[in-house]
Amino acid sequence: MRPAISYDLAVVGAGIVGLAHALAAVRSGKRVVVIERDRRANGASIRNFGFITVTGQAAGDCWQMARRSRDIWMEVAEAAGIPVLHKGLVVAARRSEAEAVIEAFLKTDMGHDCQRLTPFEALQYVPTLRTDTVKSVLYSPYELRVESKDAVPLLARWLEEVHGVDFHWGTHVHAVDAPHLDTSSGRISAETVVVCPGDDFATLYSDRIAAYRPTRCKLQMLRVRPSAPVTLGATVMSDLSLARYLGYAELPEAQPLAELLDCEQGEERRSGVHLIVVQSEDGSLVVGDSHDYDATPDPFVPSRVGDLILGEMDAVLDLPARSVEERWIGTYASAPGRWRFTDQPDEATRICVVTAGCGASTAFGIAEETIADLFG
């Protein structure tokens, strides 16, 4: 039996948003416990790209949180022994309308330190880029790639071993009434509580979460094995990404591109397909993704949607005879008109949910904001 301990902060949920709050709290000198219903992280935080995205995030606080989180990721990765597998982003434009979006983006504050490259100049980052189809490239130096399924457990272990965070794995939280939490392994005492439920809208504070009208987004992802060794020096995106990521898509110049894509790639647009390609340490590529919104997404993976994703990849990368090794789905929270919300049931409790699939990219910044709010 664990000895009775009173904590400064209890975090419910050990995904990246929960772990980020634990980090922000221990950096403020707080005693922290993290409570997770599963035996290990198993949700959106380990099923995604491990793509720490700055460029393309929505203008305003989303982009600002991503910039701050990226800097913290760099600190944490080194300290926790999390490999950064590659850096930077290459957005490959195949249409003149996409080039116009790139030019407009570079004129914004968010385009600082980014640059437009010719396809041949971009080969230094992506040697397999198709110079016959790609017209020009947006290059950003900000992005990082970590292997999610390894990075999240390494981060948790580092928080436990170096910063003294206590973890209760396989423990279900029945109720929160700070300074107490009733759990499947007994009562836990904590001055403050941060609930990070991901896309679980029913277990805790369901009435408060329902006010934000959340739903769930299902995405499909694949692991692709090139037939010959390939080294990516940056993440790869494409025209479909320019019409989806709000940092680009909300620019007036993006409207002609969106209209053209609706005509030329209507099936991809209806399936929420755009392109992200990142590389793992073993040389395989993690490729995605699609977006299907439903309160209860089904668990099935349509092969046609996977084919659309692969087709977009083949349009910008020359990977003959590549093969698919794995397919999987992930789900995350989504809500209309917002990319996140922080709710305050009482002075000592916060509910933090990222509702745009960018938790890995923004969580550390959000967590600093929450902890400053709770502790002053």
C-alpha positions in Angstrom: 0.0 0.0 0.0 1.3 3.4 -0.9 1.9 5.8 2.0 -0.6 8.7 2.3 0.9 11.7 0.5 -0.7 15.1 -0.1 0.3 16.5 -3.5 0.3 20.1 -4.8 -1.1 18.9 -8.1 -2.9 15.7 -9.3 -3.0 15.3 -13.1 -5.6 12.9 -14.5 -4.4 11.5 -17.8 -0.8 10.5 -18.9 -1.0 11.5 -22.5 1.2 14.4 -23.7 -1.2 17.1 -22.4 -1.1 15.5 -18.9 2.6 15.0 -18.9 3.2 18.5 -20.0 1.2 19.8 -17.0 3.3 17.5 -14.7 6.5 19.0 -16.1 5.3 22.6 -15.8 4.3 22.0 -12.2 7.5 20.3 -11.1 9.5 23.1 -12.7 7.5 25.4 -10.3 8.6 23.3 -7.4 5.4 21.4 -7.0 4.8 17.8 -5.7 2.9 16.0 -8.5 1.0 12.8 -9.0 -0.2 11.6 -12.4 -3.1 9.1 -12.5 -3.7 7.1 -15.7 -6.5 4.5 -16.3 -4.4 2.4 -18.7 -1.3 0.5 -17.8 0.7 2.7 -20.3 0.0 5.5 -22.7 -2.2 4.1 -25.5 -4.2 7.0 -27.0 -3.7 9.8 -29.4 -0.4 10.7 -27.9 1.3 7.6 -29.2 -0.7 7.0 -32.4 0.3 10.2 -34.2 3.3 11.4 -36.2 5.4 12.7 -33.4 5.5 15.8 -35.6 6.0 18.9 -33.5 4.4 21.4 -35.8 4.8 25.2 -35.7 4.5 26.3 -39.3 0.9 26.1 -40.5 -0.7 26.3 -37.0 -3.5 28.8 -36.8 -2.4 32.4 -36.3 -2.6 33.7 -32.8 -2.3 31.7 -29.6 -2.1 28.3 -31.3 1.0 29.3 -33.3 2.5 31.0 -30.2 1.9 27.9 -28.0 3.5 25.8 -30.7 6.6 28.0 -30.8 7.0 27.8 -27.0 6.3 24.1 -27.0 8.8 23.4 -29.7 11.5 25.1 -27.5 10.5 23.0 -24.5 10.6 19.9 -26.6 14.2 20.6 -27.5 15.1 20.9 -23.8 13.1 17.9 -22.8 14.3 15.6 -25.6 17.9 16.1 -24.7 17.3 15.7 -21.0 15.1 12.7 -21.2 17.1 10.9 -23.9 14.3 11.3 -26.6 15.9 11.1 -30.1 15.0 13.9 -32.5 14.9 12.0 -35.7 14.8 14.9 -38.1 14.1 18.6 -38.1 12.3 21.1 -40.4 9.4 20.9 -42.8 9.1 20.8 -46.6 5.8 21.7 -48.1 5.8 20.6 -51.7 3.6 22.7 -54.0 2.4 21.1 -57.3 0.1 23.9 -58.4 0.6 27.6 -59.1 -2.3 28.3 -56.7 -0.3 26.5 -53.9 2.7 28.6 -54.8 0.5 31.7 -54.2 -0.3 30.5 -50.7 3.3 30.0 -49.9 4.2 33.5 -51.1 1.4 34.9 -49.0 2.5 32.9 -45.9 6.0 34.1 -46.2 4.8 37.7 -45.9 3.2 37.0 -42.5 4.9 37.1 -39.1 4.6 33.3 -39.0 6.8 33.0 -42.1 9.8 34.5 -40.3 12.9 32.4 -40.9 11.0 30.2 -43.4 11.9 30.4 -47.1 10.8 29.4 -50.6 13.1 26.9 -52.3 13.2 25.4 -55.8 12.5 21.7 -56.0 16.2 21.1 -56.7 17.3 23.2 -53.7 14.9 21.1 -51.5 16.6 17.9 -52.5 19.1 18.5 -49.7 16.3 17.9 -47.2 14.2 15.4 -49.2 16.3 13.5 -51.7 13.3 11.6 -53.1 11.3 14.7 -53.9 9.7 14.5 -57.4 11.2 17.5 -59.2 9.1 16.7 -62.2 5.8 17.4 -60.4 6.7 19.8 -57.6 6.9 23.5 -58.7 8.3 25.0 -55.5 8.8 24.3 -51.8 8.1 26.1 -48.5 10.8 25.2 -46.1 10.5 25.8 -42.3 13.4 25.1 -39.8 11.1 24.9 -36.8 9.6 21.4 -36.8 10.8 18.4 -34.9 10.1 14.7 -35.3 10.2 12.2 -32.4 8.8 8.7 -32.3 5.6 9.1 -30.3 5.3 5.5 -29.0 8.8 5.9 -27.5 8.9 9.6 -26.6 5.8 9.6 -24.4 7.0 6.6 -22.2 10.6 8.1 -22.0 9.1 11.5 -20.9 7.0 9.8 -18.2 10.1 7.8 -17.0 12.2 11.0 -16.8 9.5 12.8 -14.9 9.4 10.0 -12.4 13.1 9.3 -12.0 14.5 12.8 -12.2 11.7 15.0 -11.0 10.0 12.7 -8.5 6.6 12.6 -10.1 4.5 9.7 -8.8 2.5 7.7 -11.3 -0.5 5.6 -10.7 -1.0 3.4 -13.8 -4.1 1.3 -14.3 -6.0 3.5 -11.9 -9.5 4.9 -12.7 -10.6 8.2 -11.2 -14.2 8.0 -10.2 -14.7 11.5 -8.9 -12.8 14.8 -8.3 -13.6 17.1 -5.4 -10.4 18.9 -4.7 -8.5 18.4 -2.4 -9.6 14.8 -2.9 -9.8 12.4 -5.8 -11.6 9.0 -5.4 -9.9 6.4 -7.5 -10.0 2.6 -8.0 -6.9 2.4 -5.8 -8.2 4.6 -3.0 -8.4 8.3 -2.2 -5.6 10.6 -3.3 -5.2 14.1 -1.8 -4.1 17.0 -3.9 -4.4 20.8 -3.5 -5.2 21.3 -7.2 -6.3 19.0 -10.0 -5.9 19.2 -13.8 -8.0 16.7 -15.8 -6.7 15.9 -19.3 -9.3 13.5 -20.7 -8.3 13.5 -24.3 -11.5 12.4 -26.2 -13.2 10.8 -23.1 -16.1 13.1 -22.6 -18.1 10.9 -20.3 -16.1 9.8 -17.3 -15.4 13.1 -15.5 -17.2 16.4 -15.8 -19.4 15.3 -18.7 -21.9 18.1 -18.3 -19.2 20.8 -18.4 -17.4 19.2 -21.3 -20.7 18.9 -23.2 -21.1 22.7 -23.2 -18.2 22.8 -25.7 -20.1 20.5 -28.1 -17.1 18.1 -28.6 -17.0 15.2 -31.0 -14.2 12.8 -32.0 -12.0 12.7 -35.1 -10.8 9.4 -36.4 -7.7 9.4 -38.6 -6.0 6.7 -40.6 -2.2 6.3 -40.7 0.2 3.9 -42.4 3.8 2.7 -42.0 5.5 2.5 -45.4 8.7 0.7 -46.2 10.8 2.1 -49.1 12.3 -0.6 -51.4 15.7 1.1 -51.0 17.2 3.1 -48.1 15.8 6.7 -48.0 16.8 9.4 -45.6 14.4 12.3 -44.9 15.9 15.4 -43.5 12.6 17.1 -43.0 8.9 16.3 -42.7 7.0 16.4 -46.0 3.6 18.0 -46.7 1.7 19.0 -49.9 -1.0 21.1 -51.5 -3.7 19.4 -49.6 -2.0 20.5 -46.4 -1.9 24.1 -47.5 -5.7 24.0 -47.8 -6.2 22.3 -44.5 -3.8 23.7 -41.9 -5.4 27.0 -40.7 -2.1 29.0 -40.7 -2.2 28.7 -44.5 -5.9 27.9 -45.2 -7.2 31.1 -43.5 -5.1 33.3 -45.9 -7.3 34.9 -48.6 -4.9 33.4 -51.2 -5.8 29.9 -50.1 -9.4 30.2 -51.4 -8.5 29.6 -55.1 -6.4 26.6 -54.1 -9.3 25.1 -52.0 -11.7 25.5 -54.8 -9.3 23.9 -57.3 -8.7 21.0 -54.9 -12.4 20.5 -54.5 -12.6 19.9 -58.2 -9.5 18.0 -58.8 -9.2 16.0 -55.6 -12.7 16.1 -54.3 -12.6 12.6 -52.8 -9.5 13.4 -50.8 -11.1 16.6 -49.5 -14.3 14.9 -48.5 -12.3 12.3 -46.6 -10.2 15.0 -44.9 -7.0 13.6 -46.5 -3.9 15.6 -46.5 -0.2 14.6 -46.4 2.3 14.3 -43.7 5.4 12.0 -44.1 7.9 11.5 -41.4 10.7 9.0 -40.9 11.4 6.5 -38.1 14.8 5.4 -36.9 14.5 2.1 -38.7 14.1 3.9 -42.1 10.3 3.3 -42.4 8.0 6.2 -43.1 4.9 7.1 -41.1 2.4 8.5 -43.5 -1.1 10.0 -43.1 -3.7 11.1 -42.7 -7.5 11.3 -43.0 -10.2 12.9 -40.9 -13.7 11.5 -40.1 -15.8 13.1 -37.4 -18.3 11.2 -35.3 -19.3 11.1 -31.7 -18.6 7.4 -31.8 -16.2 6.6 -34.7 -16.2 3.1 -36.0 -13.0 1.1 -35.7 -12.8 0.2 -39.4 -10.1 1.3 -41.9 -11.4 1.8 -45.5 -8.6 0.7 -47.9 -9.8 3.3 -50.3 -8.9 6.1 -47.9 -5.5 4.6 -47.4 -5.0 4.5 -51.2 -5.9 8.2 -51.4 -3.2 9.0 -48.8 -0.6 6.9 -50.6 -1.6 8.5 -53.9 -0.8 12.0 -52.5 2.5 10.8 -51.2 3.4 9.3 -54.6 2.6 12.6 -56.2 5.4 14.4 -54.4 7.9 11.6 -53.5 9.6 9.1 -55.8 9.4 5.8 -53.8 9.1 3.0 -56.4 8.0 -0.4 -55.1 7.3 0.9 -51.6 5.2 -1.4 -49.4 2.8 -0.9 -46.5 3.8 -2.6 -43.2 1.2 -1.3 -40.8 -2.2 0.5 -40.8 -3.9 1.9 -37.7 -6.4 4.5 -36.6 -6.2 7.2 -33.9 -8.9 9.4 -32.4 -8.8 12.8 -30.8 -11.1 15.4 -29.5 -12.6 18.0 -31.8 -14.9 21.0 -31.2 -16.4 23.6 -33.5 -14.7 26.9 -33.7 -11.9 26.3 -31.3 -8.6 24.4 -31.1 -8.6 23.9 -27.3 -10.5 24.7 -24.2 -9.7 25.0 -20.5 -12.7 24.8 -18.2 -12.7 25.8 -14.5 -15.2 23.7 -12.4 -13.8 25.4 -9.3 -10.9 27.4 -8.1 -8.7 24.4 -7.6 -9.6 22.3 -10.7 -9.1 22.7 -14.5 -10.1 20.6 -17.4 -7.7 20.9 -20.4 -8.6 19.5 -23.8 -6.9 20.1 -27.2 -9.5 19.9 -29.9 -7.5 20.2 -33.1 -5.1 17.3 -33.2 -2.2 19.4 -32.2 -1.6 18.3 -28.6 2.0 17.2 -29.1 2.7 20.6 -30.8 1.1 22.9 -28.1 0.8 21.0 -24.8 3.9 22.4 -23.1 2.8 26.0 -23.8 -0.7 25.3 -22.6 0.6 23.6 -19.4 2.7 26.6 -18.5 -0.4 28.8 -18.8 -2.5 26.4 -16.7 0.0 26.1 -13.9 0.6 29.8 -13.8 -3.2 30.3 -13.5 -3.5 27.7 -10.7 -0.6 28.8 -8.6 -0.1 32.4 -9.5 
